[in-house]
Amino acid sequence: MNISVFGLGYVGCISIGCLAKNGHTVTGVDVSETKVSQINSGKATIIEKDIDLIIGEQHRNGRISATTDFKKAITGSEVSIIAVGTPSTPHGHLNLDYIFKVAANFGEALKEKSGFHIIAIRSTILPGTCDKFAKIVEDTSGKKRNIDFAIVDNPEFLREGTAVHDYYHPPLTLIGSDNTQAAEKLAELYKELPAEIIITDLGVAEIMKYVNNTFHALKISFANEIGNICKALDINSHEVMDIFCKDKQLNISPYYFKPGFAYGGSCLPKDLKGLQTLAHDLYVQVPVIESIDKTNHLQIERAIEYFGQYKSKTLGFLGISFKAGTDDLRNSPSVTLIETLLGKGFDIKIYDRNVQLSRLTGTNKEYIDNHIPHLSNLMCSNTDELVEKSDVLIVTNKEKEFIEVINSIENKPVVDLVYLDKSLVNKEGYYGINW
Ligand SMILES: NC(=O)c1ccc[n+]([C@@H]2O[C@H](COP(=O)([O-])OP(=O)(O)OC[C@H]3O[C@@H](n4cnc5c(N)ncnc54)[C@H](O)[C@@H]3O)[C@@H](O)[C@H]2O)c1
């Protein structure tokens, strides 16, 4: 394929080298004449293992060249990859000036090009940027998106220091687009790579890099805070984290990674508080760990705020224990939610097959007696009774029987706090708390 790559910095240099090595003819474009002449002399523009060799070899093969002439590069290629910088502004916003400058370049060049052109943004951009980019191209060129050109987001996951290796061994290849044909054409560029190619919506692809990098930063900071606590206790933190990583069921796994409601129960809140207090007593600051409980409370508040619109209605709760399959009410976020809503004067009904009030004992009974002493007056004995007596249904745990109940409901809003089942998402009147 004839490809043009905009930006000959880190990502651009790796891209032109590796794409050429995979058999494509690549033209690099940069505003820096120095970088352009480096490439045209067969030299890499960056210091990185193996890239000098690749650029030299592919330059000799005639597969790599560079230019400052964007029009020539765009008209001479069918696919363009954008890898210009997207630095932070002094206030922390993303500076997209280089990206939009390139968009204007495309507008200029596409005015004069007759064939269909695919523009793939490899730079890290915020959600909505591809649409703005396409608008600039349309306004400048008079051409139409998805008729004359298509835009694709194709985020880069390489790390400096191992960039060539990472290019050939990505965790996955992500392509976001509103144009399947363009997405599939771009996917061809990566078909040799040993990684799954995922084609998805533009928004999903655009936010992914931020989700990944924020999580990576969170991992590092979490490990550092654990290390700091361990050090203060003379415990081997590396052994701790090595063992932590061996748990592939709950720790290093998709488990818990589902947007939904607040955590609760008898363990997570208690043990989190225990570690926080331990750190405090050791004079170790743990702001990441301390923020977890705050964000958990915000999730409950988010639900409370949402229910404000149903003030005069009867809210029917499907579940009150902290998760499906248990009658444990201790620190259940649903108990906090219901207690707060009752305090605000809401009329509430509850069904939970696991919670039989006469059978509650010990700290579990004590907990609910302290928080909702008149719980028995609110309970329904079956789902039919709950549905009949309620105006709005609220799902608070993933009990399987609730799926059928929700599917059978007509003309009543359903608020799902836990992503009960994928199949419900398109149901009329269904609202998910964070999806
Ligand atoms: N460096 C990394 O490890 C890495 C990894 C993944 C993603 N990214 C993302 O990729 C993008 C590029 O990062 P980088 O590190 O390669 O940046 P960089 O600063 O090394 O290179 C950017 C290049 O773009 C050129 N440029 C600027 N305006 C231009 C224009 N109008 N036309 C042509 N070229 C132009 C600059 O001269 C420069 O050579 C950023 O969005 C970055 O966040 C970087």
The ligand as an ORCA input file, in Angstrom:
! r2SCAN-3c Opt
* xyz 0 1
  N       6.258      8.648     22.288
  C       5.538      7.617     22.676
  O       6.004      6.704     23.343
  C       4.098      7.522     22.278
  C       3.439      6.308     22.406
  C       2.113      6.221     22.014
  C       1.446      7.332     21.533
  N       2.098      8.517     21.446
  C       1.368      9.658     20.898
  O       1.725      9.810     19.521
  C       1.756     11.185     19.171
  C       3.137     11.539     18.660
  O       4.059     11.371     19.717
  P       5.612     11.436     19.462
  O       6.240     11.070     20.738
  O       5.932     10.684     18.225
  O       5.780     13.023     19.188
  P       7.088     13.793     18.721
  O       7.020     15.124     19.351
  O       8.295     12.943     18.916
  O       6.869     13.954     17.161
  C       5.871     14.725     16.585
  C       6.339     15.170     15.215
  O       5.266     15.816     14.557
  C       5.838     16.847     13.744
  N       4.804     17.785     13.346
  C       4.215     18.774     14.063
  N       3.323     19.431     13.303
  C       3.335     18.845     12.081
  C       2.625     19.070     10.878
  N       1.722     20.040     10.766
  N       2.889     18.285      9.831
  C       3.798     17.301      9.922
  N       4.505     17.039     11.046
  C       4.275     17.803     12.105
  C       6.901     17.444     14.665
  O       7.824     18.202     13.932
  C       7.504     16.172     15.246
  O       8.563     15.679     14.472
  C       1.345     11.944     20.432
  O      -0.040     12.158     20.393
  C       1.688     10.989     21.548
  O       0.922     11.227     22.705
  C       3.418      8.628     21.787
*
